Amino acid sequence: MAFKLYYWDGIPGRGEFVRLALEEAGADYVDVARQPDGTGAMLKLMKDAGDATAPFAPPFLIDGERVVSHVANILFYLGPRLELAPEEEGLRYVANGLQLTITDCVAEVHDTHHPIGVSLYYEEQKPEASKRTTNFLTERLPKYLGYFERVLTQNPKGPAQSVGGQLSYVDLSLFQLVEGLRYAFPHAMRANEENAPALIALHDAVAARPRIRSYLSSDRRLPFNESCIFRHYPELDRPS
């Protein structure tokens, strides 16, 4: 049976981290919310008061009778099944820790344009967003990029992958993180990328993989936009 991925239609968002793993593996999956009345079906599952496994929010994945929510949790589940996780159990927890760190970074990126509340428009919190973004670009962005660079360069199996000796879902997610940061903060990223050559090399290698390259040029790959997590507001982008 095909995996069923549930995420909001029209935005790559957090769902994109899962899509990349499914696409790289050539897995059979359905992007449910992009189907007719798919969003309605997704909301119905989320609002099912009689189901103890109902997820709080997308993305979530259904595999047969199993419901798995949250990006890192979904990828921890999918990784071994898609052959995108280390074989050694201990390294699988390392991979999960790295994915959770990516999740932390994505949350901080989201908060640059929505520092007060998700129910408010960006225009209603622009002064606070400016302050939050200044802190993120000055302190947090270099710290995250530096950490992932160190992970790659200190991998005993070499810097071509983040954990173990083969491509994992973490590498695909690092590709997406770089893509999103480049979209949201192109000037700041140009100022920081020279300090993360291994990370950028990993990004480029992932982009060149046949299935990923095909996916990126297809209509299944949704473009970044200002309804997404990674948003480009020129007034927020400034070199760190």
C-alpha positions as CSV (number, residue, x, y, z in Angstrom):
1,M,0.0,0.0,0.0
2,A,1.1,3.5,-0.7
3,F,2.2,5.8,2.1
4,K,-0.2,8.6,2.7
5,L,1.4,12.0,3.5
6,Y,-0.8,14.7,5.0
7,Y,0.3,18.3,4.9
8,W,-1.2,21.6,3.8
9,D,-1.6,22.1,0.1
10,G,0.2,24.9,-1.6
11,I,3.2,25.2,0.6
12,P,6.3,23.0,1.0
13,G,6.6,23.7,4.7
14,R,7.5,21.0,7.1
15,G,6.0,18.4,4.8
16,E,8.8,18.9,2.3
17,F,11.3,17.2,4.6
18,V,9.2,14.0,4.4
19,R,8.6,14.4,0.7
20,L,12.3,14.5,-0.1
21,A,12.9,11.1,1.7
22,L,9.9,9.5,-0.1
23,E,11.1,10.9,-3.5
24,E,14.8,9.8,-3.0
25,A,13.6,6.3,-2.1
26,G,11.3,6.1,-5.1
27,A,8.5,5.2,-2.6
28,D,4.9,4.9,-3.6
29,Y,3.1,7.7,-1.8
30,V,0.0,9.9,-2.0
31,D,0.2,13.6,-1.1
32,V,-3.3,13.5,0.2
33,A,-4.1,17.2,0.6
34,R,-3.2,17.8,-3.0
35,Q,-6.0,15.4,-4.1
36,P,-9.6,16.5,-4.6
37,D,-11.1,17.2,-1.1
38,G,-7.8,16.1,0.4
39,T,-7.6,19.0,2.8
40,G,-11.1,18.1,4.1
41,A,-10.1,14.5,4.6
42,M,-7.0,15.7,6.5
43,L,-9.0,18.0,8.8
44,K,-11.5,15.3,9.5
45,L,-8.7,13.0,10.7
46,M,-7.3,15.7,12.9
47,K,-10.7,16.5,14.5
48,D,-11.7,13.0,15.2
49,A,-12.6,13.2,18.9
50,G,-13.0,9.5,19.1
51,D,-9.5,8.6,17.9
52,A,-6.8,8.6,20.5
53,T,-4.1,8.6,17.7
54,A,-5.5,11.7,16.0
55,P,-2.5,14.0,15.3
56,F,-2.5,17.6,16.5
57,A,-1.2,19.1,13.2
58,P,0.3,18.1,9.9
59,P,2.6,16.7,8.7
60,F,1.6,13.2,9.6
61,L,1.9,9.9,7.7
62,I,-0.4,6.9,7.5
63,D,1.1,3.5,6.8
64,G,-1.7,1.0,6.8
65,E,-3.3,1.3,10.2
66,R,-0.3,3.2,11.7
67,V,-0.4,7.0,12.2
68,V,2.9,8.8,12.7
69,S,3.1,12.5,13.3
70,H,5.9,15.2,13.5
71,V,8.7,15.4,11.0
72,A,11.5,13.9,13.0
73,N,9.3,11.1,14.2
74,I,8.0,10.3,10.7
75,L,11.6,10.2,9.3
76,F,12.7,8.1,12.2
77,Y,10.0,5.6,11.2
78,L,10.6,5.9,7.5
79,G,14.4,5.9,7.5
80,P,14.9,2.1,7.9
81,R,12.0,1.3,5.7
82,L,13.4,3.5,2.9
83,E,17.0,2.5,3.5
84,L,17.7,6.1,4.4
85,A,18.9,5.4,8.0
86,P,22.1,3.9,9.4
87,E,22.0,0.2,10.0
88,E,23.6,0.5,13.4
89,E,20.9,1.2,16.1
90,G,23.1,3.7,18.0
91,L,23.7,5.8,14.8
92,R,19.9,5.8,14.2
93,Y,19.5,7.8,17.4
94,V,22.3,10.1,16.4
95,A,20.4,10.7,13.1
96,N,17.3,11.4,15.0
97,G,19.1,13.9,17.2
98,L,20.4,15.7,14.2
99,Q,16.9,15.8,12.7
100,L,15.5,17.2,15.9
101,T,18.2,19.9,15.8
102,I,17.1,20.7,12.2
103,T,13.5,20.9,13.6
104,D,14.7,23.4,16.2
105,C,16.3,25.6,13.5
106,V,13.2,25.5,11.4
107,A,11.1,26.6,14.4
108,E,13.5,29.6,14.9
109,V,13.3,30.5,11.3
110,H,9.5,30.5,11.5
111,D,9.7,32.8,14.6
112,T,11.7,35.4,12.7
113,H,8.5,36.4,10.9
114,H,6.0,35.4,13.6
115,P,7.7,36.2,16.9
116,I,4.5,37.2,18.8
117,G,1.8,34.8,17.6
118,V,0.9,32.5,14.6
119,S,-2.6,33.9,14.6
120,L,-1.3,37.4,13.8
121,Y,-0.2,38.6,10.3
122,Y,3.4,39.4,9.8
123,E,2.4,43.0,9.2
124,E,1.0,43.1,12.8
125,Q,4.4,42.2,14.4
126,K,7.0,43.7,12.1
127,P,9.0,45.6,14.8
128,E,9.3,42.5,16.8
129,A,10.1,40.4,13.7
130,S,12.9,42.8,12.9
131,K,14.5,42.4,16.4
132,R,14.0,38.6,16.3
133,T,15.6,38.3,12.9
134,T,18.5,40.4,13.8
135,N,19.3,38.1,16.7
136,F,18.7,35.0,14.5
137,L,21.0,36.1,11.7
138,T,23.7,37.5,14.1
139,E,23.9,34.7,16.6
140,R,21.7,31.7,15.8
141,L,22.3,31.2,12.1
142,P,26.1,31.0,12.3
143,K,25.8,28.7,15.3
144,Y,23.5,26.2,13.5
145,L,25.5,26.3,10.3
146,G,28.7,25.9,12.3
147,Y,27.3,22.9,14.1
148,F,26.2,21.1,11.0
149,E,29.6,21.8,9.4
150,R,31.3,20.3,12.4
151,V,29.1,17.2,12.3
152,L,30.0,16.6,8.6
153,T,33.8,17.3,8.9
154,Q,34.0,15.1,12.1
155,N,32.1,12.1,10.7
156,P,34.5,9.2,10.8
157,K,33.1,7.9,7.5
158,G,33.8,11.2,5.8
159,P,32.1,14.5,5.2
160,A,30.0,13.4,2.3
161,Q,27.2,12.4,4.7
162,S,26.2,13.6,8.2
163,V,26.0,10.2,10.0
164,G,27.4,6.8,9.1
165,G,28.8,5.9,5.7
166,Q,25.8,6.4,3.4
167,L,23.1,9.0,2.5
168,S,20.4,9.3,5.2
169,Y,17.2,11.3,5.6
170,V,19.3,13.8,7.6
171,D,21.3,14.8,4.5
172,L,18.1,15.3,2.5
173,S,16.8,17.5,5.3
174,L,20.0,19.5,5.5
175,F,19.6,20.1,1.7
176,Q,16.1,21.5,2.4
177,L,17.3,23.6,5.3
178,V,19.9,25.3,3.1
179,E,17.4,25.8,0.3
180,G,14.9,27.4,2.7
181,L,17.5,29.7,4.3
182,R,18.8,30.8,0.9
183,Y,15.3,31.7,-0.1
184,A,14.5,33.6,3.2
185,F,17.8,35.2,3.8
186,P,19.9,35.3,0.6
187,H,22.2,38.1,1.7
188,A,22.9,36.6,5.1
189,M,23.4,33.1,3.7
190,R,26.0,34.4,1.2
191,A,27.9,36.0,4.1
192,N,27.8,32.7,6.0
193,E,28.2,29.9,3.4
194,E,32.0,30.3,3.0
195,N,32.3,29.1,6.6
196,A,30.3,25.9,5.9
197,P,31.9,24.4,2.7
198,A,31.1,20.8,3.7
199,L,27.5,21.6,4.3
200,I,27.2,23.4,0.9
201,A,29.0,20.5,-0.8
202,L,26.4,18.2,0.7
203,H,23.6,20.4,-0.5
204,D,25.0,20.3,-4.0
205,A,25.5,16.6,-4.0
206,V,21.9,16.0,-2.9
207,A,20.6,18.3,-5.6
208,A,22.5,16.3,-8.2
209,R,21.1,12.9,-7.2
210,P,19.0,11.6,-10.1
211,R,15.7,11.2,-8.2
212,I,16.0,14.4,-6.4
213,R,17.0,16.3,-9.5
214,S,14.0,14.9,-11.3
215,Y,11.7,15.8,-8.4
216,L,13.0,19.3,-8.1
217,S,12.1,19.9,-11.8
218,S,8.6,18.4,-11.4
219,D,5.3,20.0,-10.4
220,R,5.4,17.9,-7.3
221,R,8.0,20.2,-5.9
222,L,6.1,23.2,-4.5
223,P,7.9,26.6,-4.6
224,F,8.7,28.6,-1.5
225,N,6.2,31.4,-0.8
226,E,5.2,33.9,1.8
227,S,2.6,31.5,3.3
228,C,5.3,29.0,4.2
229,I,7.8,28.6,7.0
230,F,10.7,30.0,5.0
231,R,9.6,33.5,3.8
232,H,11.5,36.2,2.1
233,Y,10.8,39.6,3.4
234,P,13.6,41.8,2.0
235,E,13.5,44.2,5.0
236,L,14.4,41.3,7.3
237,D,17.3,40.0,5.3
238,R,20.6,41.6,6.3
239,P,24.1,40.2,6.3
240,S,25.2,38.9,9.7
